[in-house]
Amino acid sequence: MEKQQPLFSPVLVVGCVIIMVSFAVRASFGVFQIPIAEEFNWLRSEFSLAIAIQNLAWGVGQPIFGALAEKIGDRKAIIIGAIVYALGLVLSANGVTPAEHQNYAWLVGFGVAGTGFGVILAIVGRASTDENRSMALAVATAAGSVGQIFGAPVAEFLLTLMTWQSVFLVFAGAVLALIVTLPFMRAPVVASKAELEESLGQILVKAFKDPSYTLIFLGFFSCGYQLAFITAHFPAFVTEMCGPILPGGVLHGLGITSTSALGAVAISLIGAANIFGTLAAGWAGKRYSKKYLLAGIYVGRTIVAGLFILMPITPLSVIIFSVAMGSLWLATVPLTSGLVAHIYGLRYMGTLYGIVFFSHQLGSFLGVWLGGRLYDAYGDYTAVWWIGVGIGAFSAIVHLPVREEPLEQRAAA
């Protein structure tokens, strides 16, 4: 009997560390919405646009870094990403106008692309066996949620000790420190002979001609919209819209005495719940149809978001929403990346998933930008929530016609 390969490997462990730190920094930007706006007397939409541009740049940069990793090597691509990420944070720390923050946001977004899912998941996917791949992708994705757990609260804590500019510099140092982990990240190229002989251009033509690839691309849009809007605006939303935290209550006893603190904790709760949700998605993705699992996740998000906005916003409803949405948060990522790898192969997974991820980041840009824009126009986030509910339902529907058979099998049939 062939010995089963272990799930955890140096590649997976290092990949988890890189994604964890990268996402801890990224997930914290919502905490800076109010401090930066108050210091410079900006509209909410000003810094929101900078965060939105980050997400758009992340989407633009993802297929670029995926192709770069396949061309010059995974570790070199990650080093470039970490340096660009840190540079964007340092420059942002010295920015005093909205235009400066919005310009430097391109660097931060490209840096996230070089240290995020597109590059890391492709490496983890190639380093994993067929039996372990779905779960390995889920573990790497869940690492992003671990970063989200401590990213926002750490930023909130550091803001009590230093200026937001200094916090940006601390985060830049943390990102650069990732480079020391790279000697342990060396993934073999696990691909069939046909995949190795096929050029990137050939597989891109096949993917673009396949309606299933288009449906996957379209379906990932709402995921980005919902996640980015909540990450960027939920702390401020809770701070301003949530009912009071009463003295003597459970939250007050845990040291959560203000709605601003609750907003940061809510982001952490989403991350904590997502660890279990993402691992469950990885387990299920090995056993059940990925497209139906994705459709179910989007239906769940639609219901959770709709009920939350219809009910009074209280500390309890914020906690319940955070846990419920968190369980569905990044569960789409191992399923979507796994679906791309399953249908189109491992050789150019980084580039192919990067292109699909661009749709995710278009949604992210729109969610963050609309959040700030409509808040300034109407004084609340209600319209943005309902748009997210609608496109979540759309994503559930478009995954249903996807053909999950690998292209090689379709050609042989």
VOPAGU-2260 file (C-alpha; in pm, 1 decimal, decimal comma):
REM VOPAGU-2260
SITE   aa  ch    i         X         Y         Z
SITE  MET   A    0       0,0       0,0       0,0
SITE  GLU   A    1     133,2     343,5     -92,3
SITE  LYS   A    2     218,8     556,3     209,8
SITE  GLN   A    3      -6,4     860,0     251,5
SITE  GLN   A    4     179,6    1190,7     227,6
SITE  PRO   A    5     145,8    1429,2     524,1
SITE  LEU   A    6     -70,3    1736,8     478,0
SITE  PHE   A    7     174,1    1983,4     632,1
SITE  SER   A    8     503,4    2055,8     459,7
SITE  PRO   A    9     758,6    2341,5     481,9
SITE  VAL   A   10     595,8    2497,0     174,4
SITE  LEU   A   11     251,8    2498,6     336,1
SITE  VAL   A   12     380,2    2630,3     670,8
SITE  VAL   A   13     578,4    2915,7     513,5
SITE  GLY   A   14     289,4    2993,8     278,5
SITE  CYS   A   15      58,6    3022,3     579,3
SITE  VAL   A   16     297,6    3260,6     757,1
SITE  ILE   A   17     326,7    3487,5     451,8
SITE  ILE   A   18     -47,6    3502,4     391,7
SITE  MET   A   19    -115,7    3554,1     763,9
SITE  VAL   A   20     108,4    3860,9     793,3
SITE  SER   A   21       6,5    4002,3     456,0
SITE  PHE   A   22    -362,4    3975,6     541,5
SITE  ALA   A   23    -320,1    4102,1     897,6
SITE  VAL   A   24    -194,2    4431,2     756,5
SITE  ARG   A   25    -451,6    4441,5     478,7
SITE  ALA   A   26    -743,6    4366,0     713,3
SITE  SER   A   27    -650,1    4652,4     945,7
SITE  PHE   A   28    -711,9    4941,6     707,0
SITE  GLY   A   29   -1073,7    4983,9     813,8
SITE  VAL   A   30    -950,2    5076,1    1161,5
SITE  PHE   A   31    -772,9    5381,1    1014,5
SITE  GLN   A   32   -1085,7    5520,6     844,5
SITE  ILE   A   33   -1192,2    5750,7    1128,5
SITE  PRO   A   34    -845,6    5853,9    1266,6
SITE  ILE   A   35    -717,8    5961,7     925,0
SITE  ALA   A   36   -1043,4    6134,0     825,1
SITE  GLU   A   37   -1055,5    6324,5    1154,4
SITE  GLU   A   38    -690,4    6433,3    1139,9
SITE  PHE   A   39    -719,0    6581,1     791,9
SITE  ASN   A   40   -1092,7    6661,3     798,9
SITE  TRP   A   41   -1154,1    6442,1     494,1
SITE  LEU   A   42   -1479,9    6303,0     367,5
SITE  ARG   A   43   -1526,5    5931,2     431,3
SITE  SER   A   44   -1497,6    5869,6      58,5
SITE  GLU   A   45   -1140,0    6005,2      41,9
SITE  PHE   A   46    -963,8    5730,7     238,1
SITE  SER   A   47   -1223,1    5479,2     117,4
SITE  LEU   A   48   -1107,2    5545,3    -237,5
SITE  ALA   A   49    -748,4    5471,5    -132,3
SITE  ILE   A   50    -857,1    5134,9      11,2
SITE  ALA   A   51   -1065,0    5070,9    -300,7
SITE  ILE   A   52    -761,4    5139,8    -521,3
SITE  GLN   A   53    -561,0    4897,0    -308,7
SITE  ASN   A   54    -811,4    4626,5    -392,7
SITE  LEU   A   55    -815,4    4715,0    -760,8
SITE  ALA   A   56    -434,6    4714,9    -774,7
SITE  TRP   A   57    -435,6    4378,6    -598,7
SITE  GLY   A   58    -662,8    4245,2    -872,5
SITE  VAL   A   59    -453,4    4393,2   -1153,9
SITE  GLY   A   60    -132,4    4268,9    -995,4
SITE  GLN   A   61    -249,3    3914,9    -919,7
SITE  PRO   A   62    -223,6    3763,6   -1270,5
SITE  ILE   A   63      95,8    3965,0   -1325,0
SITE  PHE   A   64     259,6    3818,4   -1015,3
SITE  GLY   A   65     121,0    3475,0   -1102,1
SITE  ALA   A   66     287,6    3488,9   -1442,6
SITE  LEU   A   67     600,9    3642,7   -1289,6
SITE  ALA   A   68     628,8    3356,0   -1041,2
SITE  GLU   A   69     597,4    3105,5   -1325,5
SITE  LYS   A   70     863,7    3294,1   -1523,0
SITE  ILE   A   71    1135,3    3391,1   -1269,8
SITE  GLY   A   72    1044,5    3170,5    -973,4
SITE  ASP   A   73     805,1    3181,1    -681,1
SITE  ARG   A   74    1044,1    3319,4    -420,5
SITE  LYS   A   75    1172,6    3603,8    -636,3
SITE  ALA   A   76     815,3    3710,8    -707,6
SITE  ILE   A   77     735,2    3711,2    -334,6
SITE  ILE   A   78    1045,8    3919,8    -255,2
SITE  ILE   A   79     938,0    4178,6    -512,4
SITE  GLY   A   80     588,1    4178,2    -366,0
SITE  ALA   A   81     711,0    4227,5      -7,8
SITE  ILE   A   82     937,3    4518,3    -104,8
SITE  VAL   A   83     661,6    4692,2    -301,1
SITE  TYR   A   84     414,1    4634,2     -15,2
SITE  ALA   A   85     649,9    4785,3     244,2
SITE  LEU   A   86     734,6    5079,6      19,2
SITE  GLY   A   87     365,7    5158,8     -25,1
SITE  LEU   A   88     312,3    5157,1     352,2
SITE  VAL   A   89     612,9    5381,0     418,2
SITE  LEU   A   90     504,4    5633,2     156,0
SITE  SER   A   91     145,5    5624,3     284,9
SITE  ALA   A   92     273,3    5701,2     635,7
SITE  ASN   A   93     408,3    6028,8     498,5
SITE  GLY   A   94     103,1    6113,4     287,9
SITE  VAL   A   95     -97,1    6419,9     387,1
SITE  THR   A   96    -338,7    6452,1      96,1
SITE  PRO   A   97    -604,5    6216,4     -39,9
SITE  ALA   A   98    -423,6    6205,3    -375,9
SITE  GLU   A   99    -103,2    6083,7    -209,1
SITE  HIS   A  100    -281,3    5803,0     -24,9
SITE  GLN   A  101    -466,4    5704,9    -339,6
SITE  ASN   A  102    -144,7    5698,5    -545,3
SITE  TYR   A  103      50,2    5497,0    -287,4
SITE  ALA   A  104    -243,2    5257,2    -258,9
SITE  TRP   A  105    -136,1    5113,6    -595,4
SITE  LEU   A  106     192,5    5003,4    -440,6
SITE  VAL   A  107      19,9    4850,6    -137,9
SITE  GLY   A  108    -224,4    4664,5    -362,8
SITE  PHE   A  109      51,0    4527,8    -586,1
SITE  GLY   A  110     237,2    4423,0    -273,0
SITE  VAL   A  111     -63,3    4228,3    -147,0
SITE  ALA   A  112     -80,0    4058,8    -488,7
SITE  GLY   A  113     281,7    3947,2    -456,5
SITE  THR   A  114     235,8    3808,4    -104,5
SITE  GLY   A  115    -124,9    3689,9    -125,1
SITE  PHE   A  116    -346,9    3412,7    -248,8
SITE  GLY   A  117    -260,5    3406,0    -619,6
SITE  VAL   A  118     109,4    3330,5    -575,2
SITE  ILE   A  119      94,2    3133,9    -249,4
SITE  LEU   A  120    -199,7    2908,9    -339,5
SITE  ALA   A  121     -35,7    2815,3    -668,7
SITE  ILE   A  122     281,3    2712,9    -482,7
SITE  VAL   A  123      84,6    2518,9    -220,8
SITE  GLY   A  124    -124,8    2352,4    -491,1
SITE  ARG   A  125     181,7    2232,2    -680,7
SITE  ALA   A  126     348,6    2107,3    -362,5
SITE  SER   A  127      43,5    1905,3    -253,6
SITE  THR   A  128     -68,9    1558,9    -356,0
SITE  ASP   A  129    -405,5    1513,6    -525,1
SITE  GLU   A  130    -543,0    1372,9    -200,4
SITE  ASN   A  131    -423,6    1664,9      12,3
SITE  ARG   A  132    -464,7    1953,7    -233,4
SITE  SER   A  133    -816,1    2066,8    -141,4
SITE  MET   A  134    -737,0    2067,7     230,8
SITE  ALA   A  135    -394,0    2228,6     182,1
SITE  LEU   A  136    -551,7    2513,7     -11,9
SITE  ALA   A  137    -808,5    2551,9     265,8
SITE  VAL   A  138    -538,2    2562,9     535,5
SITE  ALA   A  139    -344,1    2829,9     344,3
SITE  THR   A  140    -663,3    3028,8     294,1
SITE  ALA   A  141    -753,5    2996,8     662,4
SITE  ALA   A  142    -414,2    3147,9     746,5
SITE  GLY   A  143    -546,7    3471,4     597,8
SITE  SER   A  144    -822,1    3462,1     856,2
SITE  VAL   A  145    -570,3    3409,0    1135,3
SITE  GLY   A  146    -410,8    3732,8    1017,3
SITE  GLN   A  147    -751,4    3898,6    1015,9
SITE  ILE   A  148    -808,7    3789,4    1376,8
SITE  PHE   A  149    -518,0    3989,5    1511,1
SITE  GLY   A  150    -467,5    4250,5    1235,4
SITE  ALA   A  151    -746,3    4493,3    1327,1
SITE  PRO   A  152    -711,1    4461,4    1708,9
SITE  VAL   A  153    -332,7    4503,0    1685,8
SITE  ALA   A  154    -383,6    4816,7    1478,0
SITE  GLU   A  155    -642,8    4942,6    1728,3
SITE  PHE   A  156    -401,9    4872,7    2017,1
SITE  LEU   A  157    -103,5    5034,5    1844,6
SITE  LEU   A  158    -311,8    5344,5    1779,5
SITE  THR   A  159    -339,9    5388,8    2156,9
SITE  LEU   A  160      41,5    5393,6    2177,9
SITE  MET   A  161     147,9    5582,2    1866,0
SITE  THR   A  162      24,5    5775,2    1566,1
SITE  TRP   A  163    -129,8    5600,3    1267,5
SITE  GLN   A  164     181,1    5698,4    1068,6
SITE  SER   A  165     401,0    5500,4    1308,3
SITE  VAL   A  166     166,7    5202,9    1288,7
SITE  PHE   A  167     209,7    5201,6     910,1
SITE  LEU   A  168     588,7    5191,0     956,5
SITE  VAL   A  169     561,9    4900,3    1202,1
SITE  PHE   A  170     351,3    4711,6     950,3
SITE  ALA   A  171     605,8    4782,5     675,2
SITE  GLY   A  172     875,5    4621,6     887,8
SITE  ALA   A  173     659,1    4315,7     949,2
SITE  VAL   A  174     602,5    4269,2     575,2
SITE  LEU   A  175     973,4    4296,3     495,8
SITE  ALA   A  176    1050,9    4038,0     765,0
SITE  LEU   A  177     864,2    3779,0     556,0
SITE  ILE   A  178    1164,1    3756,4     323,8
SITE  VAL   A  179    1362,4    3558,7     583,9
SITE  THR   A  180    1112,9    3269,4     558,0
SITE  LEU   A  181    1160,8    3215,3     184,5
SITE  PRO   A  182    1456,0    2971,2     190,9
SITE  PHE   A  183    1206,9    2709,2     312,1
SITE  MET   A  184     965,4    2767,1      23,5
SITE  ARG   A  185    1055,3    2549,9    -271,7
SITE  ALA   A  186     766,6    2382,1    -449,7
SITE  PRO   A  187     805,6    2114,3    -716,8
SITE  VAL   A  188     625,5    2153,7   -1047,0
SITE  VAL   A  189     359,3    1884,6   -1029,5
SITE  ALA   A  190     196,5    1868,0   -1369,5
SITE  SER   A  191     118,1    1619,3   -1642,1
SITE  LYS   A  192     339,0    1584,3   -1948,2
SITE  ALA   A  193      71,4    1754,1   -2159,1
SITE  GLU   A  194      54,1    2048,5   -1916,3
SITE  LEU   A  195     431,4    2091,2   -1920,2
SITE  GLU   A  196     438,6    2094,5   -2299,4
SITE  GLU   A  197     152,1    2342,4   -2324,5
SITE  SER   A  198     237,8    2713,2   -2337,5
SITE  LEU   A  199      71,6    2980,7   -2125,8
SITE  GLY   A  200     -83,5    3130,3   -2439,2
SITE  GLN   A  201    -240,3    2799,1   -2537,1
SITE  ILE   A  202    -401,4    2736,5   -2200,7
SITE  LEU   A  203    -526,0    3095,9   -2182,5
SITE  VAL   A  204    -695,7    3059,5   -2520,2
SITE  LYS   A  205    -861,8    2738,0   -2406,6
SITE  ALA   A  206    -976,3    2892,7   -2079,4
SITE  PHE   A  207   -1113,6    3207,8   -2244,1
SITE  LYS   A  208   -1310,7    2995,8   -2490,4
SITE  ASP   A  209   -1459,0    2786,8   -2211,9
SITE  PRO   A  210   -1792,0    2928,6   -2081,8
SITE  SER   A  211   -1721,9    2772,8   -1741,4
SITE  TYR   A  212   -1415,8    2994,7   -1694,6
SITE  THR   A  213   -1628,6    3301,3   -1769,4
SITE  LEU   A  214   -1891,5    3189,0   -1518,2
SITE  ILE   A  215   -1627,7    3134,7   -1248,0
SITE  PHE   A  216   -1487,0    3480,2   -1328,7
SITE  LEU   A  217   -1828,9    3644,7   -1296,3
SITE  GLY   A  218   -1921,4    3452,7    -983,3
SITE  PHE   A  219   -1615,8    3566,9    -789,1
SITE  PHE   A  220   -1716,8    3934,2    -826,1
SITE  SER   A  221   -1965,3    3939,0    -538,6
SITE  CYS   A  222   -1719,3    3769,8    -304,1
SITE  GLY   A  223   -1480,1    4061,3    -346,0
SITE  TYR   A  224   -1757,3    4319,4    -313,7
SITE  GLN   A  225   -1889,5    4179,9      12,9
SITE  LEU   A  226   -1556,3    4106,1     179,3
SITE  ALA   A  227   -1386,8    4433,4      91,0
SITE  PHE   A  228   -1685,8    4647,4     187,7
SITE  ILE   A  229   -1712,2    4481,2     527,3
SITE  THR   A  230   -1336,5    4486,7     591,9
SITE  ALA   A  231   -1306,5    4855,8     503,0
SITE  HIS   A  232   -1630,9    4993,6     644,9
SITE  PHE   A  233   -1762,3    4759,3     913,6
SITE  PRO   A  234   -1552,5    4903,8    1200,6
SITE  ALA   A  235   -1679,7    5254,3    1119,0
SITE  PHE   A  236   -2033,0    5119,1    1059,6
SITE  VAL   A  237   -2040,9    4955,1    1402,1
SITE  THR   A  238   -1885,8    5260,1    1569,6
SITE  GLU   A  239   -2156,8    5489,6    1435,7
SITE  MET   A  240   -2467,7    5270,4    1394,2
SITE  CYS   A  241   -2456,3    5011,6    1671,1
SITE  GLY   A  242   -2659,6    5049,3    1987,3
SITE  PRO   A  243   -2475,2    5117,7    2315,0
SITE  ILE   A  244   -2268,0    4861,8    2502,7
SITE  LEU   A  245   -2433,4    4856,1    2843,8
SITE  PRO   A  246   -2226,2    4853,2    3163,6
SITE  GLY   A  247   -2248,4    4520,7    3340,5
SITE  GLY   A  248   -2305,1    4326,1    3020,7
SITE  VAL   A  249   -2090,8    4040,3    2890,8
SITE  LEU   A  250   -1908,1    4255,6    2635,7
SITE  HIS   A  251   -1837,0    4523,4    2892,4
SITE  GLY   A  252   -1701,6    4255,2    3123,1
SITE  LEU   A  253   -1466,0    4138,8    2847,2
SITE  GLY   A  254   -1322,4    4488,0    2819,6
SITE  ILE   A  255   -1522,1    4588,7    2508,5
SITE  THR   A  256   -1656,1    4918,2    2635,4
SITE  SER   A  257   -1697,4    5117,0    2313,0
SITE  THR   A  258   -1848,4    5055,3    1972,9
SITE  SER   A  259   -1513,2    5136,3    1811,5
SITE  ALA   A  260   -1356,4    4847,4    2004,1
SITE  LEU   A  261   -1651,2    4626,2    1906,9
SITE  GLY   A  262   -1593,3    4715,1    1540,5
SITE  ALA   A  263   -1233,8    4592,7    1557,7
SITE  VAL   A  264   -1335,6    4280,4    1749,7
SITE  ALA   A  265   -1605,6    4209,1    1490,1
SITE  ILE   A  266   -1340,3    4187,0    1218,2
SITE  SER   A  267   -1148,8    3944,2    1440,6
SITE  LEU   A  268   -1459,5    3733,7    1499,8
SITE  ILE   A  269   -1517,6    3712,9    1126,1
SITE  GLY   A  270   -1161,4    3588,2    1087,2
SITE  ALA   A  271   -1194,8    3335,6    1369,3
SITE  ALA   A  272   -1519,4    3191,0    1236,4
SITE  ASN   A  273   -1372,6    3177,0     889,1
SITE  ILE   A  274   -1093,9    2945,0    1000,5
SITE  PHE   A  275   -1352,4    2676,0    1067,5
SITE  GLY   A  276   -1560,8    2766,6     762,6
SITE  THR   A  277   -1265,1    2754,5     526,8
SITE  LEU   A  278   -1133,1    2425,2     663,6
SITE  ALA   A  279   -1483,1    2281,2     631,3
SITE  ALA   A  280   -1493,0    2401,0     269,0
SITE  GLY   A  281   -1158,6    2230,5     204,2
SITE  TRP   A  282   -1285,8    1906,3     354,8
SITE  ALA   A  283   -1610,9    1924,2     157,6
SITE  GLY   A  284   -1434,5    2024,3    -167,1
SITE  LYS   A  285   -1256,9    1690,5    -173,0
SITE  ARG   A  286   -1584,2    1499,9    -142,3
SITE  TYR   A  287   -1856,7    1703,4    -313,0
SITE  SER   A  288   -1912,8    1918,3    -620,2
SITE  LYS   A  289   -1722,9    2244,0    -581,5
SITE  LYS   A  290   -1967,7    2442,9    -792,6
SITE  TYR   A  291   -2265,4    2342,8    -577,5
SITE  LEU   A  292   -2071,4    2418,4    -260,3
SITE  LEU   A  293   -1989,5    2764,0    -398,7
SITE  ALA   A  294   -2354,0    2826,5    -489,4
SITE  GLY   A  295   -2455,9    2728,1    -135,7
SITE  ILE   A  296   -2201,6    2962,6      22,1
SITE  TYR   A  297   -2328,6    3257,6    -181,9
SITE  VAL   A  298   -2687,7    3176,8     -88,6
SITE  GLY   A  299   -2584,1    3169,8     276,8
SITE  ARG   A  300   -2411,1    3506,8     251,3
SITE  THR   A  301   -2716,7    3657,8      84,0
SITE  ILE   A  302   -2944,8    3542,9     364,5
SITE  VAL   A  303   -2709,3    3649,0     646,4
SITE  ALA   A  304   -2649,9    3998,4     502,8
SITE  GLY   A  305   -3019,5    4052,7     428,3
SITE  LEU   A  306   -3133,3    3955,0     778,1
SITE  PHE   A  307   -2864,6    4166,0     944,7
SITE  ILE   A  308   -2957,1    4489,5     772,0
SITE  LEU   A  309   -3329,8    4430,8     829,3
SITE  MET   A  310   -3285,3    4394,9    1205,1
SITE  PRO   A  311   -3186,7    4659,7    1461,6
SITE  ILE   A  312   -2808,5    4697,8    1485,6
SITE  THR   A  313   -2717,5    4593,2    1839,6
SITE  PRO   A  314   -2397,8    4453,7    1995,4
SITE  LEU   A  315   -2557,9    4108,5    1991,1
SITE  SER   A  316   -2660,6    4129,1    1624,9
SITE  VAL   A  317   -2308,5    4245,6    1534,7
SITE  ILE   A  318   -2159,4    3941,3    1710,7
SITE  ILE   A  319   -2406,4    3700,5    1548,2
SITE  PHE   A  320   -2351,5    3851,6    1203,5
SITE  SER   A  321   -1972,9    3839,2    1241,6
SITE  VAL   A  322   -1975,0    3470,0    1330,9
SITE  ALA   A  323   -2229,5    3377,3    1061,9
SITE  MET   A  324   -2064,8    3576,9     783,1
SITE  GLY   A  325   -1722,1    3468,8     901,2
SITE  SER   A  326   -1809,4    3102,2     855,3
SITE  LEU   A  327   -1871,8    3182,1     486,4
SITE  TRP   A  328   -1600,5    3446,9     448,9
SITE  LEU   A  329   -1308,6    3294,7     256,9
SITE  ALA   A  330   -1464,2    2952,2     211,2
SITE  THR   A  331   -1500,4    3042,8    -156,4
SITE  VAL   A  332   -1123,1    3072,9    -208,7
SITE  PRO   A  333   -1007,8    2708,9    -176,2
SITE  LEU   A  334   -1312,3    2598,8    -373,4
SITE  THR   A  335   -1261,1    2851,9    -652,6
SITE  SER   A  336    -884,2    2800,3    -676,1
SITE  GLY   A  337    -933,3    2425,1    -651,6
SITE  LEU   A  338   -1192,7    2436,9    -928,0
SITE  VAL   A  339    -953,8    2628,8   -1154,2
SITE  ALA   A  340    -673,1    2380,3   -1083,8
SITE  HIS   A  341    -903,3    2082,8   -1138,5
SITE  ILE   A  342   -1041,0    2202,1   -1471,3
SITE  TYR   A  343    -734,3    2370,5   -1624,0
SITE  GLY   A  344    -438,6    2198,6   -1456,5
SITE  LEU   A  345    -160,6    2300,9   -1218,7
SITE  ARG   A  346     106,3    2429,9   -1456,2
SITE  TYR   A  347     -40,1    2779,8   -1498,3
SITE  MET   A  348    -272,4    2780,8   -1198,4
SITE  GLY   A  349    -119,0    3105,1   -1064,7
SITE  THR   A  350    -198,7    3299,9   -1379,2
SITE  LEU   A  351    -539,3    3144,4   -1441,7
SITE  TYR   A  352    -652,0    3192,6   -1082,9
SITE  GLY   A  353    -502,2    3541,7   -1088,2
SITE  ILE   A  354    -726,8    3639,1   -1379,6
SITE  VAL   A  355   -1033,0    3502,1   -1201,0
SITE  PHE   A  356    -920,8    3687,8    -889,4
SITE  PHE   A  357    -920,3    4011,8   -1086,9
SITE  SER   A  358   -1299,8    3984,9   -1095,8
SITE  HIS   A  359   -1293,7    3945,0    -716,7
SITE  GLN   A  360   -1092,4    4264,3    -686,6
SITE  LEU   A  361   -1313,7    4458,3    -925,4
SITE  GLY   A  362   -1590,7    4374,7    -681,7
SITE  SER   A  363   -1363,9    4478,9    -393,7
SITE  PHE   A  364   -1296,3    4815,7    -554,1
SITE  LEU   A  365   -1664,9    4878,6    -610,5
SITE  GLY   A  366   -1765,2    4767,9    -259,5
SITE  VAL   A  367   -1514,4    4991,8     -83,0
SITE  TRP   A  368   -1559,2    5291,7    -313,1
SITE  LEU   A  369   -1939,4    5274,9    -312,7
SITE  GLY   A  370   -1933,1    5238,7      64,7
SITE  GLY   A  371   -1760,1    5573,6     104,8
SITE  ARG   A  372   -1943,9    5743,0    -181,0
SITE  LEU   A  373   -2295,1    5645,3     -72,9
SITE  TYR   A  374   -2216,6    5713,9     292,2
SITE  ASP   A  375   -2121,7    6071,4     204,2
SITE  ALA   A  376   -2435,1    6104,5      -9,7
SITE  TYR   A  377   -2692,3    5949,1     226,7
SITE  GLY   A  378   -2526,3    5933,6     567,0
SITE  ASP   A  379   -2551,0    5554,2     598,8
SITE  TYR   A  380   -2451,1    5227,6     431,6
SITE  THR   A  381   -2796,5    5078,2     365,7
SITE  ALA   A  382   -2787,1    5096,0     -15,0
SITE  VAL   A  383   -2442,1    4936,5     -28,0
SITE  TRP   A  384   -2561,5    4644,5     183,4
SITE  TRP   A  385   -2857,1    4574,0     -45,9
SITE  ILE   A  386   -2639,5    4583,8    -357,2
SITE  GLY   A  387   -2422,6    4318,7    -191,1
SITE  VAL   A  388   -2728,3    4105,5    -119,9
SITE  GLY   A  389   -2834,9    4121,7    -485,2
SITE  ILE   A  390   -2501,4    4032,6    -640,0
SITE  GLY   A  391   -2455,8    3752,9    -385,5
SITE  ALA   A  392   -2769,5    3590,7    -521,4
SITE  PHE   A  393   -2635,4    3644,3    -875,6
SITE  SER   A  394   -2313,1    3458,5    -790,2
SITE  ALA   A  395   -2508,7    3165,3    -650,5
SITE  ILE   A  396   -2693,3    3130,8    -980,4
SITE  VAL   A  397   -2400,2    3163,4   -1223,3
SITE  HIS   A  398   -2203,4    2878,6   -1064,0
SITE  LEU   A  399   -2473,2    2622,8   -1138,6
SITE  PRO   A  400   -2396,9    2574,5   -1514,8
SITE  VAL   A  401   -2016,9    2534,8   -1460,0
SITE  ARG   A  402   -1873,2    2211,0   -1606,7
SITE  GLU   A  403   -1633,2    2058,3   -1356,7
SITE  GLU   A  404   -1470,9    1802,3   -1587,8
SITE  PRO   A  405   -1100,7    1871,3   -1662,8
SITE  LEU   A  406   -1034,4    2005,4   -2013,4
SITE  GLU   A  407    -819,2    1701,1   -2090,1
SITE  GLN   A  408   -1111,5    1467,0   -2018,4
SITE  ARG   A  409   -1349,3    1675,0   -2229,0
SITE  ALA   A  410   -1106,8    1661,6   -2521,6
SITE  ALA   A  411   -1069,8    1285,7   -2487,6
SITE  ALA   A  412   -1443,9    1225,5   -2467,6
